[in-house]
Amino acid sequence: MGTESTSVGVERVGALFLEEFDAAPVVVASAPARVNLIGEHTDYNGGEVLPIAIARRTFVAVGPSHDAGSRAVSATQRAHGAFDAARPARADAWWDYVSGVVHELRGIGLDVPQLDVAVWSDVPAGAGLSSSAALEVATAIALTTMLGADVPAAQLALLAQRAETGFVGVASGIMDQFASALGEAGHALHVWCDTATTEQIPMRDAVLIFDTAVPRSLRASAFNTRRAECEQALALLRARDPALDNLSQVSPEAVRRAGLPSLLERRALHVSEETRRVRAAVEAMRSGGSPPGELLLASHASLRDLYECSSRELDWFVERAMRADGVSGARLTGAGWGGCAIAVGQERGLAAMVPELTSEYRRTFGLEPRAWLTHAEGGGRVDSTLR
């Protein structure tokens, strides 16, 4: 997100805070959405992932509340939130992502006061770009800044991930929060999800994000079912090799030899092969800065056939995008079951295909897609402070 867009975000969330709470915020922080170049459904299986932060951000404005409780308002949500910062409890509402972060901050010993919180975002919810991680990371940065607490970005990312898994109740891995907190412009973030080790990898290509307008919710999707299937596969594989720490450690050959039930073999084979595709992509990008298109296409085929988390709309986009000039590869991103896909390549070619592709998609599916170009952008940050 450029300087002009950032100033718009700061201005809008500040105006919302002032309108709602009749005061100026103490801190405004923001964090980006992400797309994953390759490495899908490997994060919670202890594997490797390669996301980038993108030019869509969530802005969070915070200040101390003068009421007995905490209040939250969002420019995109009708319901206004209310929670007790001293004893956060899940409300099954959008502000759980905020109060969950408060809960985790209190868990590391920070005395979080009652708060006023305003949220403005240009990240589309339910599209698979991890709007929840952007909200969590921006909230964590804003609150720690307000409290004067120096918490490293990686620790904030882990804290935000615990808010999502332990408080909100979505069993996700660490990739989303790490990409949002640690992303660097011009780089993809290589994450070893079993150790939370990271490295920055050059990423020079443009990325077209295509929102199929098919909403998905991780709670309502088969996400938790897939995770349970992976745990079942790992348990059976551990019977053969008790030293296994996670599913991504298992080689494809070992998966095939294990005699797993057919469904569990497909899930395990995807995880095993996908994490090895990440390694191959990283090695190629170290020198050239471009993810190999054949790896992206192989990833999509595996997600479609082995993990069974694609959709006809996502498959259509991948097939159609590969006909365009300047496109090196395409795949679904963000878990699947709807949401977004990406095409990677030359910016001019990606931009040129958008009008015809969106028109054809509209005629084919009767849906109104959204598409935008991005590059690898920077991660979470403080945008303004009164202190």
Residue pairs with C-beta under 8 A, 6 or more apart in sequence:
1 9
1 32
1 55
1 56
1 57
1 377
2 55
5 55
5 57
5 122
6 30
6 57
6 383
9 30
9 57
9 59
9 120
9 122
9 383
10 28
10 30
10 59
10 383
10 384
12 59
12 75
12 120
13 25
13 28
13 59
13 60
13 61
13 75
13 118
13 119
13 120
14 24
14 25
14 28
14 61
14 118
14 384
16 61
16 73
16 75
16 118
16 119
16 120
17 23
17 24
17 25
17 61
17 63
17 73
17 116
17 118
18 24
18 25
20 71
20 73
20 116
20 118
21 63
21 65
21 71
21 116
21 118
23 63
23 116
24 63
24 386
25 61
25 62
25 63
25 116
25 118
25 386
26 62
26 63
26 64
26 146
26 385
26 386
26 387
27 61
27 62
27 63
27 142
27 143
27 145
27 146
27 382
27 384
27 385
27 386
27 387
28 59
28 60
28 61
28 62
28 142
28 382
28 383
28 384
28 385
29 59
29 60
29 62
29 138
29 139
29 141
29 142
29 145
29 380
29 381
29 382
29 383
30 57
30 58
30 59
30 60
30 138
30 380
30 381
30 383
31 57
31 58
31 133
31 134
31 135
31 136
31 137
31 138
31 141
31 180
31 181
31 379
31 380
31 381
32 53
32 54
32 55
32 56
32 57
32 58
32 123
32 134
32 179
32 180
32 183
32 377
32 378
32 379
32 380
33 53
33 54
33 56
33 57
33 58
33 123
33 129
33 130
33 131
33 133
33 134
33 180
34 51
34 52
34 53
34 54
34 129
34 130
34 133
34 134
34 175
34 176
34 179
34 180
34 183
35 51
35 52
35 54
35 129
35 207
35 209
35 333
35 334
35 340
35 342
35 374
36 49
36 50
36 51
36 175
36 179
36 333
36 334
37 50
37 51
37 52
37 188
37 203
37 207
37 281
37 291
37 296
37 333
37 342
37 344
38 49
38 50
38 274
38 277
38 278
38 281
38 291
38 295
38 296
38 299
38 331
39 47
39 48
39 49
39 50
39 51
39 175
39 274
39 275
39 277
39 278
39 299
40 49
40 274
40 299
40 303
40 307
40 309
40 331
40 332
40 333
40 335
40 336
41 226
41 230
41 270
41 271
41 274
41 303
41 307
41 309
41 335
42 48
42 49
42 193
42 248
42 271
42 274
42 275
42 278
43 49
43 172
43 173
43 174
43 175
43 191
43 193
44 171
44 172
44 173
44 193
44 227
44 230
45 173
45 193
45 230
45 234
45 246
45 247
45 248
45 271
45 275
46 193
46 194
46 245
46 246
46 247
46 248
46 249
47 193
47 194
47 246
47 247
47 248
47 271
47 274
47 275
47 278
48 190
48 191
48 192
48 193
48 248
48 275
48 278
48 279
48 282
49 173
49 175
49 190
49 191
49 193
49 278
50 188
50 189
50 190
50 191
50 201
50 278
50 281
50 282
50 291
51 175
51 176
51 178
51 179
51 183
51 188
51 189
51 191
52 179
52 183
52 187
52 188
52 189
52 203
52 207
52 374
52 375
52 376
52 377
53 179
53 180
53 183
53 184
53 189
53 376
53 377
53 378
53 379
54 129
54 207
54 209
54 374
54 376
54 377
55 374
55 375
55 377
56 121
56 122
56 123
56 124
56 129
56 134
56 372
56 374
57 121
57 122
57 123
57 134
57 138
58 119
58 120
58 121
58 123
58 131
58 134
58 135
58 138
59 119
59 120
59 121
59 138
59 383
60 98
60 117
60 118
60 119
60 135
60 138
60 139
60 141
60 142
61 117
61 118
61 119
61 120
61 142
62 115
62 116
62 117
62 118
62 139
62 142
62 143
62 146
63 115
63 116
63 146
64 113
64 114
64 115
64 116
64 146
65 71
65 85
65 113
65 114
65 115
65 116
67 114
68 114
69 82
69 83
69 84
69 85
69 114
70 81
70 82
70 83
70 84
70 85
70 99
70 102
70 114
70 115
70 116
70 117
71 80
71 81
71 82
71 115
71 116
71 117
72 80
72 81
72 82
72 83
72 95
72 98
72 99
72 115
72 116
72 117
72 118
72 119
73 80
73 81
73 117
73 118
73 119
74 81
74 94
74 95
74 118
74 119
74 120
74 121
75 118
75 119
75 120
75 121
76 119
76 120
76 121
76 125
77 94
77 119
79 93
79 94
81 91
81 93
81 94
81 95
81 98
81 99
81 117
83 89
83 91
83 95
83 98
83 99
83 102
84 114
85 99
85 102
85 112
85 113
85 114
85 115
86 114
88 99
88 100
88 102
88 103
88 106
88 167
89 99
90 96
90 99
90 100
90 167
90 168
90 169
91 99
95 117
96 167
96 168
97 132
97 135
97 136
97 139
97 163
97 164
97 168
98 117
98 119
98 135
98 139
99 167
100 136
100 163
100 164
100 166
100 167
100 168
101 136
101 139
101 140
101 143
101 159
101 160
101 163
102 112
102 115
102 143
103 163
103 167
104 140
104 159
104 160
104 162
104 163
104 166
104 167
105 112
105 140
105 143
105 144
105 147
105 159
106 112
108 151
108 159
110 143
110 144
110 147
110 149
111 147
112 143
112 147
115 143
117 139
119 135
121 131
121 134
121 135
123 129
123 131
123 134
124 131
124 211
124 370
125 131
126 215
126 216
126 217
126 338
126 339
127 211
127 215
127 334
127 339
127 340
127 370
128 216
128 332
128 333
128 334
128 335
128 336
128 338
128 339
128 340
129 209
129 334
129 339
129 340
130 176
130 179
130 180
130 334
132 164
132 168
132 170
132 176
133 160
133 161
133 164
133 176
133 177
133 179
133 180
134 180
136 160
136 161
136 163
136 164
136 177
136 180
137 156
137 157
137 160
137 177
137 180
137 181
137 379
137 380
138 380
139 160
140 151
140 156
140 159
140 160
140 380
141 156
141 181
141 380
141 381
141 382
142 382
144 150
144 151
144 156
145 382
145 385
145 387
146 387
148 387
151 159
153 181
153 182
153 379
153 380
154 178
154 181
154 182
154 196
154 198
156 181
156 380
157 174
157 177
157 178
157 180
157 181
157 182
158 174
158 177
158 196
160 177
160 180
160 181
161 172
161 173
161 174
161 176
161 177
161 178
164 170
164 172
164 176
164 177
165 171
165 172
169 219
170 218
170 219
170 223
171 223
171 224
171 227
172 218
172 223
173 193
174 191
174 193
174 196
175 191
175 193
178 189
178 191
178 196
178 198
179 189
179 191
179 379
180 379
180 380
181 379
181 380
182 189
182 198
182 379
183 189
183 376
183 377
183 378
183 379
184 200
184 376
184 378
184 379
185 375
185 376
185 377
185 378
186 202
186 203
186 204
186 375
186 376
187 200
187 201
187 202
187 203
187 376
188 200
188 201
188 202
188 203
188 285
188 291
188 376
189 198
189 199
189 200
189 201
190 198
190 199
190 200
190 201
190 278
190 282
191 197
191 198
192 198
193 248
194 245
194 246
194 248
201 282
201 285
201 286
202 285
202 286
202 288
202 289
203 285
203 289
203 291
203 375
203 376
204 288
204 289
204 290
205 289
205 290
205 291
205 328
205 344
205 345
205 346
206 344
206 345
206 346
206 347
206 350
206 373
206 374
206 375
207 342
207 343
207 344
207 350
207 373
207 374
207 375
207 376
208 321
208 342
208 343
208 344
208 350
208 351
208 353
208 354
208 371
208 372
208 373
209 333
209 340
209 341
209 342
209 371
209 372
209 373
209 374
210 317
210 321
210 340
210 341
210 342
210 343
210 357
210 369
210 370
210 371
211 339
211 340
211 369
211 370
211 371
212 311
212 313
212 314
212 317
212 338
212 339
212 340
212 341
212 361
212 365
212 367
212 369
213 367
213 368
213 369
213 370
214 311
214 313
214 338
214 339
214 367
215 338
215 339
216 335
216 336
216 337
216 338
216 339
218 224
218 335
221 335
221 337
221 338
222 309
222 337
223 335
223 337
226 267
226 307
226 309
229 263
229 264
229 267
230 247
230 267
230 268
230 271
232 264
233 247
233 260
233 264
233 265
233 267
233 268
234 244
234 246
234 247
234 268
236 258
236 260
236 264
237 244
237 247
237 250
237 254
237 255
237 258
237 260
237 268
238 244
240 258
241 250
241 254
244 250
247 268
247 271
247 272
248 271
248 272
248 275
250 268
250 272
251 272
252 269
252 272
252 273
252 276
254 272
255 265
255 268
255 269
255 272
256 265
256 269
258 265
258 268
260 268
266 305
266 306
266 307
266 308
267 306
267 307
269 302
269 306
270 302
270 303
270 306
270 307
273 298
273 302
274 299
274 302
277 295
277 298
277 299
280 292
280 295
281 291
281 292
281 295
284 290
284 291
284 292
284 295
285 291
290 328
290 344
291 328
291 329
291 344
292 328
292 329
293 327
293 328
293 329
293 330
293 344
293 345
294 329
295 329
296 328
296 329
296 330
296 331
296 342
296 344
297 318
297 322
297 329
297 330
297 331
299 331
300 310
300 314
300 315
300 318
300 330
300 331
300 332
300 341
303 309
303 310
303 331
303 332
303 336
304 310
304 315
304 332
307 336
309 332
309 335
309 336
309 337
310 332
310 336
311 336
311 337
311 338
313 338
313 361
313 365
313 367
314 332
314 336
314 338
314 339
314 341
316 361
316 364
316 365
317 330
317 341
317 343
317 357
317 361
318 330
318 331
318 332
318 341
320 357
320 360
320 361
321 327
321 330
321 341
321 343
321 353
321 357
322 329
322 330
322 343
324 343
324 349
324 350
324 352
324 353
324 357
325 349
325 352
325 353
326 345
326 346
326 348
326 349
326 350
326 352
327 343
327 344
327 345
327 346
327 349
327 350
327 353
328 344
328 345
329 343
329 344
329 345
330 341
330 342
330 343
330 344
331 341
331 342
332 339
332 340
332 341
332 342
333 339
333 340
333 341
333 342
334 340
343 350
343 353
347 373
350 373
351 373
354 371
357 371
358 369
358 371
361 367
361 369
362 368
362 369
